[in-house]
Amino acid sequence: MAMLEVENVHGYYGKIHALKNISLTVEKGEIVTLIGANGAGKSSTLRAMSGLLRPREGKIRFDGEDLTNLLPHKIVTKGIIQVPEGRRIFGQLTVLENLDMGAFTCRDHNLNRKNISKVFNLFPRLAERRRQVGGTLSGGEQQMLAIGRAMMANPKMLLLDEPSMGLAPVLVDTIFETIRKLNEAGTTILLVEQNARMALQVASRGYVIQTGVVMLTDTAANLQENEMVRKAYMGEN
């Protein structure tokens, strides 16, 4: 049994059929990536897993438990934590206050302090700016903060939505190295990313989504060599 099982999920925004029979699995300890163009349904797939888009059909199971009809805050307590596209930090709160918001489901103050130490070890720049207001951080620092806030919730699985969006190349490398470190430390990761080349370098497997449909799934190594993927998502002729 896979850690995450998404089975024949259909999702709608009003009359718009955004997800069409989506099925995928993520094994414990994996990094799996979803690649596709803008509007393909990648973020909608994550929203379905987080309870933000209620499937009309299909099932979502996590550790064998049916999450399909659970509310988002209940799903968080199961260990699925999403880092949303565009960071969405609390711009008027300090770095420390943002991290505290990530720990709202955990009442163990000792554990929260240990988690803050882990975040600051992972992102020393956040430790330097712990009293700084989040909205004044650079884009890369805000992405670090968004990931750090998610880590405060003790995730079993991280859902990362476009973590490299809008970042300078040197910061993209930093974010993907962080993803590797988090996975090596035991966090399972489902990664949505338009930078297909980087995503497939860090992932073990991938799914290609087009217009709400899974068109292709394979190992990351095979997808990197796939002619369609190289032309459509890596900019090769």
Secondary structure, DSSP 8 states (H G I E B T S, - for coil): --SEEEEEEEEEETTEEEEEEEEEEE-TT-EEEEE--TTSSHHHHHHHHHTSS--SEEEEEETTEE-TT--HHHHHHHTEEEE-TT----TTSBHHHHHHHHTTT---HHHHHHHHHHHHHH-HHHHHTTTSBGGGS-HHHHHHHHHHHHHTT--SEEEEESTTTT--HHHHHHHHHHHHHHHHTT-EEEEE-S-HHHHHHH-SEEEEEETTEEEEEEEHHHHHH-HHHHHHHS---
